[in-house]
Amino acid sequence: MRREKWTGVALAALLFFGGAVAGVLANRYYTTTTVSAKTSETYRNRYVAEMESKLKLTTAQVKQLEVIMDDTKAKVKAIRDSYKPAILQVKNAHVQEVKSILTVQQIPGYEQLLSERERRAREQDEQEHRDEQRRAVEHKAQAAK
């Protein structure tokens, strides 16, 4: 009887620690994949640095390149904004179709996933807006020199 008791305790401890290890590894995987997400600012900086180093751009050319990139980004944003209502309509139809296959118990979880995605998208848009404002201030400061 005593040996069976210790075997049960050992198995319970093994199960507990195995779950803890799995949780730690899953958390580490999750945080490394979310932390390594790239932003448009990262790509922009990499593009400018590559152009500058490989083509040996002058400071004036780098400034002109940044103006061109800002202009292109504004044009793309205008185009994106023009078709945004149609995309929103398709997304809403998608959400309704997905909800139609879910159970009543699954719908709140799905809505929570949607709100988390919207929050992350909003945060990214806000970050890009702040980056654009910062660049505009830097351009004005450089132009004033």
C-alpha positions in Angstrom: 0.0 0.0 0.0 2.8 2.4 0.9 4.5 1.8 -2.5 1.3 2.5 -4.4 0.8 5.7 -2.5 4.3 7.0 -3.4 3.8 5.9 -7.0 0.6 8.0 -7.2 2.3 11.0 -5.6 5.2 10.7 -8.1 2.9 10.5 -11.0 0.9 13.5 -9.8 4.1 15.5 -9.4 5.4 14.4 -12.8 2.1 15.5 -14.4 2.1 18.8 -12.5 5.7 19.7 -13.5 5.2 18.5 -17.1 2.3 20.9 -17.4 4.3 23.7 -15.9 7.1 23.1 -18.4 4.7 22.9 -21.3 3.1 26.2 -20.1 6.5 27.9 -19.8 7.5 26.7 -23.3 4.2 27.8 -24.8 4.5 31.2 -23.2 8.0 31.6 -24.5 7.0 30.6 -28.0 4.0 33.0 -27.9 6.1 36.0 -26.7 8.9 35.5 -29.1 6.6 35.3 -32.1 4.7 38.4 -31.0 7.8 40.4 -30.2 9.4 39.7 -33.5 6.5 41.2 -35.4 7.7 43.7 -38.0 6.3 47.2 -38.4 6.2 49.4 -41.5 8.7 51.6 -39.7 11.1 48.7 -39.5 10.8 47.9 -43.2 11.2 51.6 -44.1 14.4 52.0 -42.0 15.8 48.8 -43.6 14.9 50.0 -47.1 16.5 53.4 -46.6 19.6 51.9 -45.0 20.0 49.4 -47.9 19.5 52.1 -50.5 22.0 54.3 -48.7 24.7 51.7 -48.3 24.4 49.9 -51.6 23.9 53.0 -53.8 26.0 55.3 -51.8 23.3 57.9 -51.5 24.1 61.4 -50.4 22.3 63.1 -47.5 20.3 65.1 -49.9 19.3 62.0 -51.8 18.2 60.3 -48.6 16.0 63.2 -47.8 14.5 63.1 -51.3 14.0 59.4 -50.9 12.2 59.9 -47.7 9.9 62.5 -49.2 9.2 60.2 -52.1 8.4 57.4 -49.7 6.1 59.6 -47.6 4.3 60.7 -50.8 3.9 57.1 -52.0 2.6 56.0 -48.6 0.0 58.8 -48.7 -1.1 57.7 -52.2 -1.4 54.1 -51.1 -3.4 55.1 -48.0 -5.8 57.2 -50.2 -6.4 54.2 -52.4 -6.8 51.9 -49.4 -9.2 54.3 -47.9 -11.3 54.4 -51.1 -11.9 50.6 -51.1 -12.2 50.3 -47.3 -16.0 50.3 -47.2 -16.1 47.4 -49.7 -13.6 45.5 -47.6 -15.5 46.2 -44.4 -18.7 44.8 -46.0 -16.9 41.6 -47.0 -15.4 41.3 -43.5 -18.8 41.8 -41.9 -20.3 39.1 -44.2 -17.4 36.8 -43.2 -18.1 37.4 -39.5 -21.8 36.6 -39.9 -21.0 33.4 -41.8 -18.5 32.2 -39.2 -21.1 33.0 -36.4 -23.7 31.0 -38.3 -21.6 27.8 -37.8 -20.7 28.4 -34.2 -22.6 27.3 -31.2 -24.2 29.8 -28.8 -21.3 29.0 -26.3 -18.6 29.7 -28.9 -19.9 33.1 -30.1 -18.6 35.1 -27.1 -15.1 33.6 -27.5 -15.2 34.4 -31.2 -16.3 38.0 -30.5 -13.5 38.3 -28.0 -11.0 37.2 -30.7 -12.4 39.8 -33.1 -12.1 42.6 -30.5 -8.5 41.6 -29.7 -7.6 41.7 -33.4 -9.3 45.1 -33.9 -7.4 46.4 -30.8 -4.1 45.3 -32.2 -4.9 46.7 -35.7 -5.9 50.0 -34.0 -2.7 50.1 -32.0 -0.6 49.5 -35.1 -2.5 52.3 -37.0 -1.9 54.7 -34.1 1.8 53.8 -34.0 2.1 54.4 -37.7 0.3 57.7 -37.3 2.7 58.8 -34.5 5.7 57.7 -36.7 4.4 59.8 -39.6 3.9 62.8 -37.3 7.5 62.4 -36.0 8.9 62.2 -39.5 6.9 65.3 -40.5 8.4 67.2 -37.6 11.9 66.0 -38.5 11.5 67.0 -42.1 10.3 70.5 -41.0 13.3 70.8 -38.7 15.7 69.7 -41.4 14.1 72.0 -43.9 14.5 74.9 -41.5 18.3 74.3 -41.3 
